Amino acid sequence: MTRLAPSAEALEAARRIMADCDRIAAISAREDGIERTYLTPEHARHDALAAELVTTAGMRTWQDAAGNRRGRLEGSRPGLPALLLASHLDTVPDAGRYDGILGVLLAVEAVSRLRDSAHELPFALEVAAFADEEGTRFGATLLGSRALAGTWEPGWLALADAEGTTMEQAFWDFGLDPGRVGEAALRPEDLAGYLEVHIEQGPYLEQADRALGVVTSIAGARRFALTVTGEARHAGGTPYERRRDALIGASRAVLDIEQIAREHGAIATVGRLETFPGGVNVVPGRVEMSLDLRAETDALRDEVLDLVLERIRGFCAGRRLELTVEQIHAAPAVRCAPRLMDAVRTGIRATGDPEPPELFSRAGHDAMALAAITDVGMLFVRCADGISHHPDESVTTEDVALALEALEAAVLEVARSGTGAPEGGDRR
């Protein structure tokens, strides 16, 4: 399609945003890449920088009880529910510089551009820079947004990092009281909705030659630890007909998982596979493997799971192998609210794209947590080759400028179309 041309003002703001992405990228626990995790010195440094940016944008700012950086600009009168614009500043190991970070900076810049008209809005504007979305340090994900949503689990405080430091101790070391984390929670009546801008983390916008897209839903995910058990025996001395090779069962399972998921439109990944006892001359007696299963709907995801397990169990039985399955994570699919999808669509149209593409997010986002208490909407920004969670993560200044214009227009559309009150949609 014809290249869209953002305004000169938006391009100037986008250049500032790109420079701030570079500033935040320089905050890292490693010299050979980017890594920022929860309740660490790097968290403190990116929080201080976010506080500076939020203050410059004209907002009142504070760090909440979960360590998130927050900002607020009042609407037509003090105390109104807030339209929350947010994303995260933490990273995976060896990360790119735009996943999460771009969404936070776009939110801050959008509020700055809306500052003069904020007194006319039927809601306040709030920004949140979530301190943990990735779960890199302690394993549990969406910690910052779950705290805001009031779905924080007290048992998380007992989780330990790779050095054995518990989350509870990390809170104290950071200067926060773990017993007060519940004070970060918002009530449904505190919010007029939630909007998040994020890089797509997939290739579909680039394939369509489009800068921006409307997110329709976020995939529901379930994760499992699978164990295939056979019998470890001498590789040379055990005839094939006597073998109970667990790796044969696991290998067939990997192939079946991909085949079934592709046939049914789901997404399945085996990211970890470990054999025991692990000798080169020993028939593997046990294999432990992971399974990450996602789909646009919970029903499809669970249907594929049933088919996968049926197929694996059948093959294992024929090989005299045992399969055990332990679920280690579950997150329901989330549908974006139609009114916020319409606002995002209107925002993208304001940039000159008459028919914004719609996508469902195959990756998880903080919007999933906020959906427990309010309507959510998301805007995707094209990223080069769909690469994310990698140093090659890349966006263009022009696309960032268009995203800024679209976000600003979306906020104004939410205000124009009504009071911004949630419509009671899907909050699974």
C-alpha positions in Angstrom: 0.0 0.0 0.0 1.0 3.7 -0.3 3.4 4.7 2.4 1.6 6.8 5.0 3.2 10.1 6.0 3.1 11.1 9.7 3.1 14.8 10.6 6.4 16.6 11.2 5.5 16.9 14.9 4.8 13.2 15.3 8.1 12.4 13.6 10.0 14.7 16.0 8.3 13.0 18.9 9.1 9.6 17.4 12.7 10.5 17.2 12.6 11.3 21.0 11.0 8.0 21.7 13.6 6.1 19.7 16.3 8.0 21.6 14.7 7.1 24.9 14.5 3.4 23.8 18.2 3.6 23.4 18.6 5.3 26.8 16.6 2.5 28.5 18.5 -0.2 26.5 21.7 1.1 28.1 20.3 0.0 31.5 21.3 -3.7 31.6 22.7 -6.3 34.0 25.0 -7.6 31.3 27.6 -6.0 29.1 27.0 -8.1 26.0 23.2 -7.4 25.7 20.1 -6.2 27.4 18.6 -7.7 30.5 16.5 -6.0 33.1 14.6 -8.0 35.7 12.3 -7.4 38.7 13.5 -5.8 41.9 17.1 -5.4 40.8 19.4 -2.4 40.5 18.4 -2.2 36.8 14.7 -2.1 37.8 15.5 0.9 40.1 17.4 2.7 37.3 14.7 2.2 34.6 12.1 3.3 37.2 14.0 6.5 37.8 14.2 7.3 34.1 10.5 6.5 33.7 9.7 8.9 36.6 11.7 11.6 34.8 9.8 11.1 31.6 6.4 10.9 33.2 7.0 14.1 35.2 8.2 15.9 32.0 4.9 14.9 30.4 3.0 16.8 33.1 1.8 13.9 35.2 1.8 13.3 38.9 3.9 10.2 39.4 4.6 7.6 42.0 6.0 4.1 42.4 3.3 1.7 43.6 3.5 -1.1 46.1 4.5 -3.6 43.5 7.3 -1.5 42.0 5.4 -0.2 39.0 6.0 3.3 37.8 2.7 5.2 37.6 1.5 8.6 36.4 -1.8 10.4 36.3 -3.2 13.4 34.5 -6.7 14.5 35.8 -9.6 14.8 33.4 -12.4 17.3 33.3 -12.6 17.1 37.1 -10.4 15.4 39.7 -11.1 11.8 40.7 -12.6 10.5 37.5 -12.0 6.9 36.5 -8.8 6.6 34.4 -8.1 5.4 30.9 -4.9 3.4 31.5 -2.2 3.4 28.9 0.6 0.9 29.7 3.2 -1.7 28.9 6.3 -3.0 30.6 10.0 -2.1 31.0 11.5 -5.5 32.1 13.1 -7.8 29.5 14.0 -11.4 28.7 17.7 -12.2 28.7 19.6 -10.9 25.6 16.5 -8.8 24.7 15.6 -6.3 22.0 15.0 -2.7 22.9 11.3 -2.2 21.9 9.3 -5.1 23.4 7.2 -3.4 26.1 9.4 -0.3 26.2 8.0 1.2 23.0 4.5 0.9 24.5 5.4 2.7 27.7 7.1 5.6 25.8 4.3 6.0 23.3 1.8 6.2 26.3 3.9 8.9 28.0 4.3 10.9 24.8 0.5 10.6 24.0 -0.4 12.0 27.4 2.0 14.8 26.9 0.4 15.6 23.5 -3.1 15.4 25.1 -2.2 17.5 28.1 -3.8 20.7 26.9 -7.1 19.0 26.1 -7.1 16.7 29.1 -9.4 19.0 31.1 -12.1 18.2 28.5 -11.8 14.4 28.8 -14.5 12.5 30.7 -11.8 10.4 32.3 -8.3 10.8 33.7 -5.3 9.6 31.8 -3.0 7.2 33.6 0.3 5.6 32.5 1.8 2.5 34.0 5.3 1.2 33.3 5.0 -2.4 34.6 8.1 -3.6 36.4 7.7 -7.3 35.5 5.8 -8.9 32.6 8.3 -11.4 31.3 8.8 -13.4 34.6 12.6 -13.7 33.9 13.8 -13.6 37.4 11.2 -15.5 39.4 9.4 -17.5 36.7 5.9 -16.1 37.4 4.8 -13.7 34.6 2.7 -10.5 34.5 3.6 -9.7 38.1 3.3 -5.9 37.6 -0.1 -6.0 35.8 -1.4 -8.7 38.1 -0.7 -6.5 41.1 -2.8 -3.7 39.5 -5.6 -6.1 38.6 -5.8 -7.4 42.2 -4.9 -11.0 41.1 -1.5 -11.2 42.8 -0.9 -14.6 44.4 0.7 -14.4 47.8 2.6 -17.7 47.1 4.7 -15.9 44.6 6.7 -14.3 47.4 8.2 -17.7 48.2 9.6 -18.1 44.6 13.4 -17.9 44.4 15.7 -16.7 41.6 18.7 -18.5 40.3 20.8 -17.3 43.2 18.3 -18.5 45.8 16.9 -15.1 46.7 13.2 -15.2 47.4 10.9 -12.7 46.0 10.0 -11.7 49.5 13.6 -10.9 50.3 14.0 -9.1 47.0 11.1 -6.8 47.9 12.9 -5.9 51.2 16.2 -5.4 49.4 14.6 -3.1 46.9 13.0 -1.0 49.6 9.4 -2.2 49.3 7.3 -4.0 51.9 6.1 -7.3 50.4 3.1 -7.3 52.8 1.8 -4.2 51.1 1.8 -5.3 47.5 -2.0 -5.5 47.6 -2.2 -1.7 47.9 -1.3 -1.5 44.2 -4.6 -3.0 43.2 -7.2 -1.0 41.3 -11.0 -1.6 41.4 -13.1 -1.9 38.2 -14.7 1.4 39.0 -11.3 3.1 39.0 -10.8 2.5 35.3 -12.5 3.6 32.1 -10.5 1.0 30.1 -7.0 -0.1 29.2 -5.1 0.5 26.0 -1.7 -1.0 25.2 0.6 -0.4 22.2 3.1 -3.2 21.5 5.3 -4.4 18.7 3.6 -7.2 16.9 6.2 -9.9 17.6 5.2 -11.6 14.4 5.5 -11.1 10.6 1.9 -10.5 9.6 1.9 -6.7 9.4 5.1 -6.7 7.5 3.8 -9.3 5.1 0.8 -7.1 4.5 2.9 -4.0 4.1 1.0 -2.3 7.0 2.4 -0.2 9.8 -0.3 -0.8 12.4 -3.0 -3.3 13.3 -6.0 -3.8 15.6 -5.7 -6.6 18.0 -8.9 -8.7 18.3 -7.8 -11.1 21.0 -4.9 -12.6 22.9 -4.2 -16.3 22.8 -5.0 -18.5 25.7 -2.0 -20.5 26.8 -1.4 -23.7 28.8 2.0 -25.1 29.6 2.9 -28.6 30.7 5.7 -30.7 31.9 5.6 -34.1 30.1 7.5 -37.1 31.2 8.0 -40.2 29.1 9.3 -43.1 31.2 10.7 -46.4 29.8 13.7 -48.4 31.0 17.4 -47.5 30.9 19.5 -50.4 29.6 22.8 -51.0 27.9 22.7 -49.7 24.3 24.8 -52.5 22.9 23.4 -55.4 24.8 19.7 -54.7 24.6 17.9 -56.0 21.4 15.4 -53.6 19.8 12.5 -55.8 20.7 13.5 -55.5 24.3 14.0 -51.8 24.4 11.7 -49.3 26.1 13.3 -46.2 24.7 11.8 -43.1 26.3 13.5 -40.8 23.7 11.7 -42.7 20.9 8.4 -41.9 22.5 9.3 -38.3 23.2 10.6 -37.8 19.6 7.4 -39.1 18.1 5.5 -36.8 20.5 7.4 -33.7 19.3 6.4 -34.5 15.7 2.8 -35.3 16.6 2.5 -32.1 18.6 3.5 -30.0 15.7 1.4 -31.9 13.1 -1.8 -31.8 15.2 -1.4 -28.1 16.1 -0.8 -27.1 12.5 -3.8 -29.0 11.2 -6.1 -27.4 13.7 -4.8 -23.8 13.7 -3.2 -23.8 17.1 0.4 -23.1 18.2 2.4 -25.7 20.0 6.0 -25.6 21.0 8.3 -28.1 22.7 11.0 -25.8 24.0 12.9 -28.1 26.4 13.7 -31.8 26.2 16.1 -33.6 28.5 17.1 -37.3 28.6 18.1 -39.4 31.6 20.5 -40.9 32.5 22.1 -39.2 29.5 24.8 -41.6 28.6 25.8 -42.0 24.9 25.8 -45.8 25.4 22.6 -46.0 27.4 19.0 -46.4 26.2 17.2 -43.4 27.6 15.0 -44.5 30.5 13.3 -41.1 31.0 12.7 -38.0 29.0 11.3 -34.7 30.5 9.9 -32.2 28.0 7.9 -29.0 28.0 4.8 -28.2 26.0 3.5 -24.7 25.4 0.1 -24.7 23.7 -1.8 -21.6 22.5 -4.9 -20.8 20.4 -7.2 -18.0 19.7 -9.9 -19.6 21.8 -9.7 -21.7 24.9 -12.0 -24.3 23.3 -9.7 -24.8 20.4 -6.6 -24.9 22.6 -8.2 -27.6 24.8 -9.5 -29.6 21.9 -5.9 -29.7 20.4 -4.5 -30.7 23.8 -6.9 -33.7 24.0 -5.9 -34.8 20.5 -2.2 -34.5 21.3 -2.4 -36.4 24.5 -4.5 -39.1 22.9 -2.0 -39.6 20.1 1.0 -39.6 22.4 -0.5 -42.0 24.9 -1.4 -44.4 22.1 2.1 -44.5 20.7 3.6 -44.8 24.2 1.4 -47.7 25.0 2.5 -49.5 21.9 6.1 -49.0 23.0 5.5 -50.0 26.6 6.2 -46.5 27.8 4.4 -44.4 30.4 3.4 -40.7 30.0 2.7 -38.4 32.8 1.4 -34.8 32.4 1.6 -31.9 34.8 0.1 -28.5 34.0 2.4 -25.7 35.2 0.7 -22.7 33.7 -2.7 -21.6 32.4 -4.0 -18.3 31.1 -7.4 -17.9 29.5 -7.8 -16.3 26.1 -8.8 -12.6 26.2 -11.0 -10.9 23.7 -10.5 -7.2 23.2 -13.6 -5.0 23.9 -15.4 -4.0 20.8 -15.6 -0.3 21.8 -11.9 -0.2 22.3 -11.2 -2.1 19.1 -13.4 0.5 17.4 -11.4 3.3 19.0 -8.1 1.7 17.9 -9.5 1.2 14.4 -10.5 4.9 14.3 -7.1 5.9 15.5 -5.3 3.9 12.8 -7.7 5.4 10.2 -6.7 8.8 11.3 -3.1 8.0 10.1 -4.5 7.5 6.6 -5.0 3.7 6.5 -8.7 3.3 5.6 -9.0 -0.4 6.5 -6.8 -1.3 9.4 -5.9 -5.0 9.5 -7.0 -7.1 12.4 -4.8 -9.7 14.2 -5.0 -12.0 17.1 -2.0 -11.9 19.4 -0.2 -15.2 19.6 2.0 -13.8 22.4 0.8 -12.9 25.9 0.6 -9.3 27.1 -0.2 -7.2 30.2 -3.6 -6.6 28.8 -4.5 -10.2 29.7 -4.1 -9.4 33.4 -6.1 -6.1 33.2 -8.9 -7.8 31.4 -9.9 -9.2 34.8 -11.1 -5.8 35.9 -11.7 -3.7 32.8 -12.2 -3.6 29.0 -8.9 -3.9 27.1 -7.7 -2.9 23.7 -4.4 -3.2 21.9 -2.6 -1.6 18.9 0.2 -3.5 17.2 3.2 -1.9 15.5 5.1 -3.6 12.7 8.5 -5.0 13.6 11.1 -6.1 11.1 10.8 -9.8 10.1 8.6 -10.4 13.1 11.7 -10.7 15.3 11.3 -10.1 19.0 13.0 -11.3 22.3 16.2 -10.8 20.3 18.8 -8.1 19.8 17.7 -7.8 16.2 14.3 -6.4 17.3 13.6 -3.4 15.0 11.0 -0.8 14.3 11.1 2.4 12.1 10.8 5.9 13.3 8.0 6.5 10.7 6.0 3.6 12.1 6.5 4.9 15.7 5.2 8.3 14.6 2.1 6.7 13.1 1.5 4.7 16.2 1.7 7.8 18.3 -0.9 9.6 16.1 -3.1 6.5 16.2 -2.9 6.2 20.0 -3.7 9.9 20.5 -6.7 9.6 18.1 -7.9 6.4 19.8 -7.9 8.1 23.2 -9.9 11.0 21.8 -12.3 8.5 20.1 -12.9 6.8 23.4 -13.8 10.2 24.9 -16.0 11.1 21.9 -17.9 7.9 21.8 -19.1 8.0 25.4 -18.0 8.3 29.0 -15.4 5.6 28.7 -17.3 3.3 31.0 -16.5 -0.4 30.5 -19.3 -2.2 28.6 -19.0 -5.4 30.6 -17.5 -7.5 27.9 -15.4 -10.6 28.0 -13.2 -10.6 31.1 -12.3 -14.3 31.2 
